[in-house]
Amino acid sequence: MSSNLTLTRAGYGERQAELPLRVEQFAFAESQNHPQLQLADIVAGAAVDCSMAWTGKRPTSEYHEAMRSSRLLHLIADAMWPSLDMARKNEPLPGQVNLVDGSVQFMREAAARKT
């Protein structure tokens, strides 16, 4: 997250990221002190509970059936879980590597510059 490092793009095609991450501050907080985190906790809990019930890993109730008509199923299926479509839609150009390998290479180079 250092601003002294040169911006680098890792990955290729639709799976690219700019490194270092431009994050100025990152902090953990107690959800009881932040309504935004309370809401996130509720949605995450409902998503896990309903996912377990809808996939047969937990008994269902009227609550789970009522939640089927909400937007929660859309949120879970289309926004939270990764896509099952793993087909490659593009090939790397010469010199490009996947996002994971590119990120590791960036971190190694950043660590070497510090020493």
Phi and psi in degrees as GROMACS dihedral restraints (atoms count N, CA, C in turn):
[ dihedral_restraints ]
;  ai    aj    ak    al  type     phi  dphi    fc
    3     4     5     6     1   -70.1    20    10
    4     5     6     7     1   135.8    20    10
    6     7     8     9     1   -80.0    20    10
    7     8     9    10     1    -5.7    20    10
    9    10    11    12     1   -80.5    20    10
   10    11    12    13     1   -14.2    20    10
   12    13    14    15     1   -86.6    20    10
   13    14    15    16     1   147.7    20    10
   15    16    17    18     1   -71.8    20    10
   16    17    18    19     1   135.2    20    10
   18    19    20    21     1   -63.6    20    10
   19    20    21    22     1   135.0    20    10
   21    22    23    24     1  -132.8    20    10
   22    23    24    25     1   142.2    20    10
   24    25    26    27     1   -99.4    20    10
   25    26    27    28     1   129.8    20    10
   27    28    29    30     1  -115.5    20    10
   28    29    30    31     1   145.9    20    10
   30    31    32    33     1    96.5    20    10
   31    32    33    34     1  -171.0    20    10
   33    34    35    36     1  -156.0    20    10
   34    35    36    37     1   161.6    20    10
   36    37    38    39     1    60.8    20    10
   37    38    39    40     1  -133.8    20    10
   39    40    41    42     1   -76.9    20    10
   40    41    42    43     1   -13.5    20    10
   42    43    44    45     1  -107.1    20    10
   43    44    45    46     1    77.2    20    10
   45    46    47    48     1  -129.9    20    10
   46    47    48    49     1   152.9    20    10
   48    49    50    51     1  -142.8    20    10
   49    50    51    52     1   151.4    20    10
   51    52    53    54     1   -97.6    20    10
   52    53    54    55     1   128.0    20    10
   54    55    56    57     1  -119.9    20    10
   55    56    57    58     1   146.7    20    10
   57    58    59    60     1   -72.5    20    10
   58    59    60    61     1   158.4    20    10
   60    61    62    63     1   -61.0    20    10
   61    62    63    64     1   136.9    20    10
   63    64    65    66     1   -93.1    20    10
   64    65    66    67     1    70.4    20    10
   66    67    68    69     1  -110.9    20    10
   67    68    69    70     1   123.0    20    10
   69    70    71    72     1   -87.0    20    10
   70    71    72    73     1   -32.9    20    10
   72    73    74    75     1  -150.2    20    10
   73    74    75    76     1   140.8    20    10
   75    76    77    78     1  -138.7    20    10
   76    77    78    79     1   126.5    20    10
   78    79    80    81     1  -142.7    20    10
   79    80    81    82     1   146.5    20    10
   81    82    83    84     1   -90.8    20    10
   82    83    84    85     1   152.3    20    10
   84    85    86    87     1  -147.6    20    10
   85    86    87    88     1   158.9    20    10
   87    88    89    90     1   -83.0    20    10
   88    89    90    91     1   126.0    20    10
   90    91    92    93     1   -63.2    20    10
   91    92    93    94     1   -25.3    20    10
   93    94    95    96     1   -63.9    20    10
   94    95    96    97     1   -19.9    20    10
   96    97    98    99     1   -97.1    20    10
   97    98    99   100     1    -4.2    20    10
   99   100   101   102     1  -137.1    20    10
  100   101   102   103     1   110.2    20    10
  102   103   104   105     1   -56.6    20    10
  103   104   105   106     1   -33.2    20    10
  105   106   107   108     1   -61.9    20    10
  106   107   108   109     1   -41.5    20    10
  108   109   110   111     1   -71.8    20    10
  109   110   111   112     1   -32.8    20    10
  111   112   113   114     1   -61.8    20    10
  112   113   114   115     1   -44.2    20    10
  114   115   116   117     1   -64.1    20    10
  115   116   117   118     1   -43.7    20    10
  117   118   119   120     1   -60.9    20    10
  118   119   120   121     1   -40.4    20    10
  120   121   122   123     1   -62.4    20    10
  121   122   123   124     1   -42.4    20    10
  123   124   125   126     1   -64.0    20    10
  124   125   126   127     1   -47.4    20    10
  126   127   128   129     1   -64.2    20    10
  127   128   129   130     1   -43.2    20    10
  129   130   131   132     1   -63.7    20    10
  130   131   132   133     1   -42.6    20    10
  132   133   134   135     1   -63.5    20    10
  133   134   135   136     1   -43.4    20    10
  135   136   137   138     1   -64.8    20    10
  136   137   138   139     1   -39.1    20    10
  138   139   140   141     1   -63.4    20    10
  139   140   141   142     1   -45.4    20    10
  141   142   143   144     1   -66.2    20    10
  142   143   144   145     1   -47.8    20    10
  144   145   146   147     1   -60.1    20    10
  145   146   147   148     1   -48.3    20    10
  147   148   149   150     1   -68.7    20    10
  148   149   150   151     1   -37.9    20    10
  150   151   152   153     1   -61.0    20    10
  151   152   153   154     1   -42.8    20    10
  153   154   155   156     1   -63.7    20    10
  154   155   156   157     1   -42.8    20    10
  156   157   158   159     1   -69.3    20    10
  157   158   159   160     1   -44.3    20    10
  159   160   161   162     1   -68.9    20    10
  160   161   162   163     1   -21.7    20    10
  162   163   164   165     1   -98.2    20    10
  163   164   165   166     1     6.0    20    10
  165   166   167   168     1    83.0    20    10
  166   167   168   169     1     8.0    20    10
  168   169   170   171     1   -87.9    20    10
  169   170   171   172     1    -4.3    20    10
  171   172   173   174     1  -150.2    20    10
  172   173   174   175     1   146.0    20    10
  174   175   176   177     1   -61.3    20    10
  175   176   177   178     1   144.4    20    10
  177   178   179   180     1   -91.5    20    10
  178   179   180   181     1   159.2    20    10
  180   181   182   183     1  -136.7    20    10
  181   182   183   184     1  -178.7    20    10
  183   184   185   186     1   -60.4    20    10
  184   185   186   187     1   -34.8    20    10
  186   187   188   189     1   -57.4    20    10
  187   188   189   190     1   -48.2    20    10
  189   190   191   192     1   -64.2    20    10
  190   191   192   193     1   -39.1    20    10
  192   193   194   195     1   -67.6    20    10
  193   194   195   196     1   -39.4    20    10
  195   196   197   198     1   -65.6    20    10
  196   197   198   199     1   -35.6    20    10
  198   199   200   201     1   -68.7    20    10
  199   200   201   202     1   -20.3    20    10
  201   202   203   204     1   -61.2    20    10
  202   203   204   205     1   -29.5    20    10
  204   205   206   207     1   -88.3    20    10
  205   206   207   208     1     0.1    20    10
  207   208   209   210     1   -88.4    20    10
  208   209   210   211     1  -178.2    20    10
  210   211   212   213     1   -86.9    20    10
  211   212   213   214     1     2.3    20    10
  213   214   215   216     1   -61.0    20    10
  214   215   216   217     1   -42.6    20    10
  216   217   218   219     1   -60.9    20    10
  217   218   219   220     1   -41.5    20    10
  219   220   221   222     1   -63.1    20    10
  220   221   222   223     1   -43.4    20    10
  222   223   224   225     1   -61.3    20    10
  223   224   225   226     1   -44.4    20    10
  225   226   227   228     1   -67.3    20    10
  226   227   228   229     1   -50.6    20    10
  228   229   230   231     1   -72.3    20    10
  229   230   231   232     1   -37.7    20    10
  231   232   233   234     1  -103.0    20    10
  232   233   234   235     1   -17.9    20    10
  234   235   236   237     1  -122.8    20    10
  235   236   237   238     1   -34.3    20    10
  237   238   239   240     1   -91.4    20    10
  238   239   240   241     1   -48.8    20    10
  240   241   242   243     1   -81.2    20    10
  241   242   243   244     1   145.9    20    10
  243   244   245   246     1   -66.3    20    10
  244   245   246   247     1   153.7    20    10
  246   247   248   249     1   -67.5    20    10
  247   248   249   250     1   144.2    20    10
  249   250   251   252     1   -83.7    20    10
  250   251   252   253     1    -8.8    20    10
  252   253   254   255     1   -77.1    20    10
  253   254   255   256     1    98.1    20    10
  255   256   257   258     1  -101.2    20    10
  256   257   258   259     1    11.0    20    10
  258   259   260   261     1   -65.9    20    10
  259   260   261   262     1   137.5    20    10
  261   262   263   264     1   -74.3    20    10
  262   263   264   265     1   128.0    20    10
  264   265   266   267     1  -100.4    20    10
  265   266   267   268     1    -6.8    20    10
  267   268   269   270     1  -159.3    20    10
  268   269   270   271     1   159.9    20    10
  270   271   272   273     1  -107.6    20    10
  271   272   273   274     1   150.5    20    10
  273   274   275   276     1   -67.8    20    10
  274   275   276   277     1   144.6    20    10
  276   277   278   279     1   -79.9    20    10
  277   278   279   280     1   162.7    20    10
  279   280   281   282     1   -52.8    20    10
  280   281   282   283     1   131.1    20    10
  282   283   284   285     1    89.7    20    10
  283   284   285   286     1   -10.7    20    10
  285   286   287   288     1   -90.9    20    10
  286   287   288   289     1   143.4    20    10
  288   289   290   291     1  -126.0    20    10
  289   290   291   292     1   168.1    20    10
  291   292   293   294     1   -65.6    20    10
  292   293   294   295     1   165.1    20    10
  294   295   296   297     1   -60.7    20    10
  295   296   297   298     1   -40.2    20    10
  297   298   299   300     1   -65.7    20    10
  298   299   300   301     1   -50.7    20    10
  300   301   302   303     1   -63.9    20    10
  301   302   303   304     1   -38.6    20    10
  303   304   305   306     1   -64.6    20    10
  304   305   306   307     1   -39.0    20    10
  306   307   308   309     1   -66.5    20    10
  307   308   309   310     1   -43.1    20    10
  309   310   311   312     1   -63.4    20    10
  310   311   312   313     1   -43.3    20    10
  312   313   314   315     1   -60.9    20    10
  313   314   315   316     1   -42.4    20    10
  315   316   317   318     1   -61.6    20    10
  316   317   318   319     1   -45.3    20    10
  318   319   320   321     1   -65.0    20    10
  319   320   321   322     1   -39.2    20    10
  321   322   323   324     1   -62.5    20    10
  322   323   324   325     1   -44.9    20    10
  324   325   326   327     1   -66.1    20    10
  325   326   327   328     1   -38.7    20    10
  327   328   329   330     1   -64.5    20    10
  328   329   330   331     1   -40.8    20    10
  330   331   332   333     1   -66.7    20    10
  331   332   333   334     1   -38.9    20    10
  333   334   335   336     1   -65.1    20    10
  334   335   336   337     1   -33.4    20    10
  336   337   338   339     1   -69.4    20    10
  337   338   339   340     1   -27.5    20    10
  339   340   341   342     1   -73.6    20    10
  340   341   342   343     1   -27.8    20    10
